[in-house]
Amino acid sequence: MQILQRILLFLGRLFLSSIFLLSAVQKLFHWQEAKEGLVYMLASWQVISEMQPAFGTVFSHAISWSSFFLIVAIALELVGGGLIVLGWQARLGAFLLLLFFLPTTIIFHHFWYFEGLKREIELAMFLKNIAILGGILYVLVHGSSLKRPNSLEK
């Protein structure tokens, strides 16, 4: 039974990490498109935040840092995803993915600013990311071992 548990635990870590590892590789091989997408999203937030000039200024400055943010995103995805899939320092990997994925979810899937079909699509993407965040939080708390969840109480 323990062999089956180890296999399932590995598959769970692999499945959770795959979206981040593939996303990082995609960004590396399609750097310009990834940077343009980030710039577009930051510019969208700059427009959205017109009523709050301070936020508009923040997003305006963030656009000039888009290459840096992209490098950081790739590093967090590769290192965090790699640590989780390997089961080595999985909690650190989960923390790194949390640093990347929480702001990404809010910045890229701001469904509350849309209406109609666009809102429904963005809400679905937002909720998908929340589910993934749940998996990341689980790894952050429990790591990659076969310990029972109640082992934290001891």
C-alpha positions as CSV (number, residue, x, y, z in Angstrom):
1,M,0.0,0.0,0.0
2,Q,2.8,2.4,0.8
3,I,4.2,2.0,-2.8
4,L,0.8,3.0,-4.2
5,Q,0.7,6.0,-1.9
6,R,4.2,7.0,-3.0
7,I,3.2,6.7,-6.6
8,L,0.0,8.7,-6.1
9,L,1.9,11.3,-4.1
10,F,4.4,11.7,-6.9
11,L,1.7,12.0,-9.5
12,G,-0.1,14.6,-7.4
13,R,3.1,16.6,-7.2
14,L,3.8,16.2,-10.9
15,F,0.3,17.2,-11.9
16,L,0.4,20.3,-9.6
17,S,3.9,21.3,-10.8
18,S,3.3,20.7,-14.5
19,I,1.3,23.9,-15.2
20,F,4.1,25.9,-13.7
21,L,7.0,24.1,-15.4
22,L,5.3,24.2,-18.8
23,S,4.4,27.8,-18.3
24,A,8.0,28.8,-17.5
25,V,9.3,26.9,-20.6
26,Q,6.6,28.5,-22.7
27,K,7.7,31.9,-21.5
28,L,11.3,31.2,-22.3
29,F,10.7,30.0,-25.8
30,H,8.1,32.7,-26.5
31,W,9.7,35.6,-24.6
32,Q,8.4,38.4,-26.7
33,E,4.8,37.2,-26.7
34,A,5.0,36.7,-22.9
35,K,6.4,40.1,-22.4
36,E,3.8,41.7,-24.6
37,G,1.0,39.9,-22.7
38,L,2.4,41.1,-19.4
39,V,2.8,44.7,-20.6
40,Y,-0.8,44.6,-22.0
41,M,-2.1,43.4,-18.6
42,L,-0.2,46.0,-16.7
43,A,-1.4,48.7,-19.1
44,S,-5.0,47.4,-18.6
45,W,-4.6,47.8,-14.8
46,Q,-3.2,51.2,-15.3
47,V,-6.4,52.2,-17.2
48,I,-8.6,50.4,-14.7
49,S,-7.0,52.3,-11.8
50,E,-7.6,55.8,-13.3
51,M,-9.8,56.6,-10.3
52,Q,-6.8,55.8,-8.0
53,P,-3.9,57.8,-9.4
54,A,-1.4,56.2,-7.0
55,F,-2.2,52.7,-8.4
56,G,-2.0,54.0,-12.0
57,T,1.5,55.3,-11.2
58,V,2.5,51.9,-9.8
59,F,1.3,50.1,-12.9
60,S,2.9,52.7,-15.1
61,H,6.3,52.1,-13.5
62,A,5.7,48.3,-13.5
63,I,5.5,48.3,-17.3
64,S,9.1,49.5,-17.5
65,W,10.1,46.5,-15.3
66,S,8.2,43.9,-17.3
67,S,11.4,42.1,-18.4
68,F,12.5,41.8,-14.8
69,F,9.1,40.6,-13.7
70,L,9.1,38.0,-16.4
71,I,12.5,36.7,-15.3
72,V,11.4,36.5,-11.7
73,A,8.2,34.7,-12.8
74,I,10.1,32.1,-14.8
75,A,12.6,31.5,-11.9
76,L,9.8,31.1,-9.4
77,E,7.9,28.7,-11.6
78,L,10.9,26.6,-12.5
79,V,12.4,26.4,-9.0
80,G,9.1,26.1,-7.2
81,G,7.6,23.6,-9.6
82,G,10.9,21.7,-9.7
83,L,11.2,21.4,-5.9
84,I,7.6,20.2,-5.6
85,V,7.8,17.6,-8.4
86,L,11.1,16.3,-6.9
87,G,9.6,16.2,-3.4
88,W,12.7,17.9,-2.1
89,Q,12.1,21.1,-0.1
90,A,8.5,20.9,-1.4
91,R,7.4,23.5,1.2
92,L,9.9,26.0,-0.1
93,G,8.7,25.2,-3.6
94,A,5.1,25.8,-2.6
95,F,6.0,29.1,-1.0
96,L,7.8,30.2,-4.2
97,L,4.8,29.2,-6.3
98,L,2.5,31.1,-3.9
99,L,4.7,34.2,-4.3
100,F,4.2,33.9,-8.1
101,F,0.7,32.6,-8.4
102,L,-1.3,34.7,-6.0
103,P,-0.5,38.1,-7.6
104,T,-0.7,36.5,-11.1
105,T,-4.2,35.2,-10.3
106,I,-5.4,38.7,-9.2
107,I,-3.7,40.6,-12.0
108,F,-4.6,38.3,-14.9
109,H,-8.1,37.2,-13.9
110,H,-9.8,40.3,-12.5
111,F,-13.4,39.1,-13.4
112,W,-15.0,41.8,-11.2
113,Y,-14.2,44.4,-13.9
114,F,-16.0,42.6,-16.7
115,E,-19.6,41.8,-17.7
116,G,-21.3,39.0,-19.6
117,L,-19.4,36.2,-21.2
118,K,-16.0,37.8,-20.5
119,R,-16.8,37.9,-16.8
120,E,-17.9,34.2,-16.8
121,I,-14.7,33.1,-18.5
122,E,-12.5,35.1,-16.2
123,L,-14.4,33.9,-13.1
124,A,-13.9,30.3,-14.3
125,M,-10.1,31.0,-14.8
126,F,-10.0,32.7,-11.4
127,L,-11.7,29.8,-9.6
128,K,-9.4,27.3,-11.4
129,N,-6.4,29.2,-10.0
130,I,-8.0,29.3,-6.6
131,A,-8.2,25.5,-6.7
132,I,-4.6,25.3,-7.8
133,L,-3.7,27.6,-4.9
134,G,-5.5,25.1,-2.6
135,G,-3.1,22.4,-3.8
136,I,-0.1,24.7,-3.3
137,L,-1.3,25.6,0.3
138,Y,-1.7,21.8,1.0
139,V,1.9,21.2,0.0
140,L,3.0,24.3,1.9
141,V,1.5,22.8,5.1
142,H,2.2,19.1,4.6
143,G,5.3,19.0,2.4
144,S,5.8,15.9,0.2
145,S,6.0,13.2,2.9
146,L,3.6,10.3,3.6
147,K,2.8,11.7,7.1
148,R,-0.8,11.7,8.1
149,P,-2.4,15.2,8.1
150,N,-3.0,14.9,11.9
151,S,0.8,14.5,12.4
152,L,1.1,18.2,12.7
153,E,-0.8,18.2,16.0
154,K,1.9,16.2,17.8
